[in-house]
Amino acid sequence: MSEPTRARAVLSTEDFKLIREAVLFYLRAHEDVPESIKFSNLYHRLGSAAGR
């Protein structure tokens, strides 16, 4: 029986940076929307993921 192939990362560090920048753009445009806290949390999680 052969070994399973190793999983590859789906997103690169550069992808995380681009997504984080897009989320920041959204946050600045929608800062008064109550749901923006979810985007704020995502922004911070993406920042920690990009540092890996």
N, CA, C and O atoms as a Tinker XYZ file with bonds, in Angstrom:
   208  protein
     1  N      0.842000   -1.172000    0.000000    73     2
     2  CA     0.000000    0.000000    0.000000    64     1     3
     3  C      0.898000    1.249000    0.000000    63     2     4     5
     4  O      1.840000    1.333000    0.787000    81     3
     5  N      0.611000    2.198000   -0.863000    73     3     6
     6  CA     1.453000    3.387000   -0.961000    64     5     7
     7  C      1.004000    4.456000    0.035000    63     6     8     9
     8  O     -0.143000    4.480000    0.483000    81     7
     9  N      1.931000    5.323000    0.359000    73     7    10
    10  CA     1.661000    6.424000    1.292000    64     9    11
    11  C      0.780000    7.467000    0.608000    63    10    12    13
    12  O      0.910000    7.694000   -0.595000    81    11
    13  N     -0.124000    8.108000    1.373000    73    11    14
    14  CA    -0.917000    9.192000    0.776000    64    13    15
    15  C     -0.023000   10.389000    0.460000    63    14    16    17
    16  O      0.980000   10.621000    1.135000    81    15
    17  N     -0.392000   11.139000   -0.563000    73    15    18
    18  CA     0.404000   12.318000   -0.906000    64    17    19
    19  C      0.229000   13.389000    0.161000    63    18    20    21
    20  O     -0.818000   13.489000    0.800000    81    19
    21  N      1.245000   14.162000    0.332000    73    19    22
    22  CA     1.246000   15.210000    1.351000    64    21    23
    23  C      0.349000   16.374000    0.903000    63    22    24    25
    24  O      0.355000   16.761000   -0.265000    81    23
    25  N     -0.410000   16.916000    1.838000    73    23    26
    26  CA    -1.302000   18.033000    1.547000    64    25    27
    27  C     -0.493000   19.298000    1.264000    63    26    28    29
    28  O      0.534000   19.553000    1.893000    81    27
    29  N     -0.973000   20.071000    0.317000    73    27    30
    30  CA    -0.327000   21.343000   -0.015000    64    29    31
    31  C     -1.147000   22.487000    0.549000    63    30    32    33
    32  O     -2.363000   22.376000    0.704000    81    31
    33  N     -0.484000   23.572000    0.849000    73    31    34
    34  CA    -1.184000   24.771000    1.310000    64    33    35
    35  C     -2.033000   25.319000    0.162000    63    34    36    37
    36  O     -1.591000   25.356000   -0.986000    81    35
    37  N     -3.236000   25.737000    0.481000    73    35    38
    38  CA    -4.134000   26.273000   -0.531000    64    37    39
    39  C     -3.830000   27.746000   -0.797000    63    38    40    41
    40  O     -3.884000   28.199000   -1.940000    81    39
    41  N     -3.513000   28.484000    0.256000    73    39    42
    42  CA    -3.233000   29.908000    0.138000    64    41    43
    43  C     -1.776000   30.191000    0.493000    63    42    44    45
    44  O     -1.218000   29.603000    1.419000    81    43
    45  N     -1.190000   31.087000   -0.249000    73    43    46
    46  CA     0.183000   31.491000    0.046000    64    45    47
    47  C      0.181000   32.655000    1.036000    63    46    48    49
    48  O     -0.868000   33.229000    1.333000    81    47
    49  N      1.341000   32.989000    1.531000    73    47    50
    50  CA     1.480000   34.134000    2.427000    64    49    51
    51  C      1.027000   35.402000    1.715000    63    50    52    53
    52  O      0.388000   36.263000    2.320000    81    51
    53  N      1.352000   35.515000    0.446000    73    51    54
    54  CA     0.935000   36.678000   -0.337000    64    53    55
    55  C     -0.587000   36.744000   -0.433000    63    54    56    57
    56  O     -1.161000   37.832000   -0.384000    81    55
    57  N     -1.248000   35.591000   -0.568000    73    55    58
    58  CA    -2.720000   35.558000   -0.610000    64    57    59
    59  C     -3.312000   36.100000    0.689000    63    58    60    61
    60  O     -4.268000   36.876000    0.661000    81    59
    61  N     -2.751000   35.695000    1.818000    73    59    62
    62  CA    -3.242000   36.188000    3.109000    64    61    63
    63  C     -3.101000   37.698000    3.197000    63    62    64    65
    64  O     -3.990000   38.380000    3.708000    81    63
    65  N     -1.988000   38.219000    2.701000    73    63    66
    66  CA    -1.773000   39.672000    2.742000    64    65    67
    67  C     -2.802000   40.391000    1.878000    63    66    68    69
    68  O     -3.334000   41.424000    2.283000    81    67
    69  N     -3.088000   39.856000    0.688000    73    67    70
    70  CA    -4.072000   40.482000   -0.199000    64    69    71
    71  C     -5.474000   40.439000    0.403000    63    70    72    73
    72  O     -6.208000   41.426000    0.355000    81    71
    73  N     -5.837000   39.303000    0.963000    73    71    74
    74  CA    -7.164000   39.168000    1.573000    64    73    75
    75  C     -7.274000   40.097000    2.774000    63    74    76    77
    76  O     -8.312000   40.726000    2.982000    81    75
    77  N     -6.219000   40.187000    3.558000    73    75    78
    78  CA    -6.226000   41.068000    4.728000    64    77    79
    79  C     -6.399000   42.521000    4.300000    63    78    80    81
    80  O     -7.132000   43.274000    4.942000    81    79
    81  N     -5.732000   42.918000    3.223000    73    79    82
    82  CA    -5.868000   44.281000    2.709000    64    81    83
    83  C     -7.302000   44.546000    2.242000    63    82    84    85
    84  O     -7.841000   45.628000    2.476000    81    83
    85  N     -7.915000   43.565000    1.583000    73    83    86
    86  CA    -9.304000   43.717000    1.127000    64    85    87
    87  C    -10.266000   43.837000    2.308000    63    86    88    89
    88  O    -11.204000   44.633000    2.269000    81    87
    89  N    -10.035000   43.048000    3.355000    73    87    90
    90  CA   -10.880000   43.116000    4.544000    64    89    91
    91  C    -10.720000   44.479000    5.218000    63    90    92    93
    92  O    -11.701000   45.054000    5.690000    81    91
    93  N     -9.514000   44.988000    5.266000    73    91    94
    94  CA    -9.280000   46.311000    5.850000    64    93    95
    95  C    -10.019000   47.390000    5.049000    63    94    96    97
    96  O    -10.612000   48.295000    5.637000    81    95
    97  N     -9.989000   47.302000    3.737000    73    95    98
    98  CA   -10.724000   48.243000    2.885000    64    97    99
    99  C    -12.214000   48.195000    3.225000    63    98   100   101
   100  O    -12.859000   49.235000    3.360000    81    99
   101  N    -12.754000   46.981000    3.361000    73    99   102
   102  CA   -14.169000   46.812000    3.724000    64   101   103
   103  C    -14.453000   47.429000    5.091000    63   102   104   105
   104  O    -15.447000   48.134000    5.265000    81   103
   105  N    -13.578000   47.163000    6.058000    73   103   106
   106  CA   -13.772000   47.688000    7.418000    64   105   107
   107  C    -13.838000   49.212000    7.430000    63   106   108   109
   108  O    -14.684000   49.800000    8.104000    81   107
   109  N    -12.957000   49.833000    6.693000    73   107   110
   110  CA   -12.935000   51.302000    6.664000    64   109   111
   111  C    -14.197000   51.867000    6.014000    63   110   112   113
   112  O    -14.672000   52.934000    6.403000    81   111
   113  N    -14.739000   51.154000    5.027000    73   111   114
   114  CA   -15.933000   51.628000    4.322000    64   113   115
   115  C    -17.219000   51.335000    5.094000    63   114   116   117
   116  O    -18.242000   51.982000    4.867000    81   115
   117  N    -17.167000   50.352000    6.014000    73   115   118
   118  CA   -18.380000   49.918000    6.715000    64   117   119
   119  C    -18.195000   49.890000    8.227000    63   118   120   121
   120  O    -18.726000   49.010000    8.903000    81   119
   121  N    -17.445000   50.849000    8.757000    73   119   122
   122  CA   -17.121000   50.811000   10.179000    64   121   123
   123  C    -18.328000   50.972000   11.099000    63   122   124   125
   124  O    -18.259000   50.598000   12.270000    81   123
   125  N    -19.431000   51.521000   10.595000    73   123   126
   126  CA   -20.623000   51.713000   11.428000    64   125   127
   127  C    -21.599000   50.541000   11.374000    63   126   128   129
   128  O    -22.635000   50.568000   12.039000    81   127
   129  N    -21.284000   49.527000   10.600000    73   127   130
   130  CA   -22.163000   48.362000   10.470000    64   129   131
   131  C    -21.893000   47.420000   11.648000    63   130   132   133
   132  O    -20.739000   47.085000   11.915000    81   131
   133  N    -22.951000   46.989000   12.357000    73   131   134
   134  CA   -22.742000   46.114000   13.517000    64   133   135
   135  C    -21.965000   44.830000   13.199000    63   134   136   137
   136  O    -21.214000   44.347000   14.046000    81   135
   137  N    -22.129000   44.277000   12.006000    73   135   138
   138  CA   -21.424000   43.040000   11.658000    64   137   139
   139  C    -19.938000   43.252000   11.392000    63   138   140   141
   140  O    -19.202000   42.285000   11.195000    81   139
   141  N    -19.493000   44.495000   11.383000    73   139   142
   142  CA   -18.087000   44.745000   11.075000    64   141   143
   143  C    -17.151000   44.123000   12.104000    63   142   144   145
   144  O    -15.973000   43.921000   11.811000    81   143
   145  N    -17.643000   43.817000   13.295000    73   143   146
   146  CA   -16.801000   43.160000   14.304000    64   145   147
   147  C    -16.321000   41.795000   13.810000    63   146   148   149
   148  O    -15.209000   41.370000   14.121000    81   147
   149  N    -17.164000   41.116000   13.042000    73   147   150
   150  CA   -16.763000   39.821000   12.475000    64   149   151
   151  C    -15.610000   40.001000   11.494000    63   150   152   153
   152  O    -14.680000   39.195000   11.452000    81   151
   153  N    -15.687000   41.073000   10.705000    73   151   154
   154  CA   -14.620000   41.352000    9.756000    64   153   155
   155  C    -13.354000   41.807000   10.463000    63   154   156   157
   156  O    -12.245000   41.508000   10.019000    81   155
   157  N    -13.519000   42.525000   11.556000    73   155   158
   158  CA   -12.373000   42.939000   12.347000    64   157   159
   159  C    -11.641000   41.717000   12.911000    63   158   160   161
   160  O    -10.412000   41.646000   12.873000    81   159
   161  N    -12.405000   40.768000   13.430000    73   159   162
   162  CA   -11.801000   39.532000   13.948000    64   161   163
   163  C    -11.091000   38.759000   12.834000    63   162   164   165
   164  O    -10.001000   38.226000   13.040000    81   163
   165  N    -11.712000   38.700000   11.659000    73   163   166
   166  CA   -11.091000   38.034000   10.509000    64   165   167
   167  C     -9.797000   38.730000   10.130000    63   166   168   169
   168  O     -8.796000   38.074000    9.842000    81   167
   169  N     -9.811000   40.050000   10.128000    73   167   170
   170  CA    -8.617000   40.825000    9.797000    64   169   171
   171  C     -7.452000   40.445000   10.717000    63   170   172   173
   172  O     -6.326000   40.255000   10.258000    81   171
   173  N     -7.731000   40.339000   11.997000    73   171   174
   174  CA    -6.666000   40.002000   12.946000    64   173   175
   175  C     -6.220000   38.551000   12.806000    63   174   176   177
   176  O     -5.032000   38.258000   12.943000    81   175
   177  N     -7.143000   37.647000   12.537000    73   175   178
   178  CA    -6.753000   36.251000   12.317000    64   177   179
   179  C     -5.897000   36.108000   11.069000    63   178   180   181
   180  O     -4.935000   35.340000   11.063000    81   179
   181  N     -6.232000   36.835000   10.020000    73   179   182
   182  CA    -5.434000   36.784000    8.797000    64   181   183
   183  C     -4.034000   37.328000    9.028000    63   182   184   185
   184  O     -3.066000   36.854000    8.435000    81   183
   185  N     -3.937000   38.320000    9.888000    73   183   186
   186  CA    -2.615000   38.871000   10.200000    64   185   187
   187  C     -1.728000   37.870000   10.885000    63   186   188   189
   188  O     -0.535000   37.783000   10.593000    81   187
   189  N     -2.306000   37.108000   11.799000    73   187   190
   190  CA    -1.499000   36.102000   12.490000    64   189   191
   191  C     -1.183000   34.922000   11.568000    63   190   192   193
   192  O     -0.137000   34.289000   11.716000    81   191
   193  N     -2.069000   34.623000   10.623000    73   191   194
   194  CA    -1.822000   33.530000    9.685000    64   193   195
   195  C     -0.741000   33.913000    8.681000    63   194   196   197
   196  O      0.048000   33.065000    8.263000    81   195
   197  N     -0.701000   35.177000    8.294000    73   195   198
   198  CA     0.295000   35.623000    7.314000    64   197   199
   199  C      1.699000   35.610000    7.906000    63   198   200   201
   200  O      2.678000   35.516000    7.165000    81   199
   201  N      1.813000   35.701000    9.216000    73   199   202
   202  CA     3.104000   35.702000    9.861000    64   201   203
   203  C      3.738000   34.332000   10.007000    63   202   204   205
   204  O      4.877000   34.220000   10.461000    81   203
   205  N      3.023000   33.302000    9.634000    73   203   206
   206  CA     3.544000   31.927000    9.773000    64   205   207
   207  C      4.579000   31.607000    8.745000    63   206   208
   208  O      5.110000   30.496000    8.729000    81   207
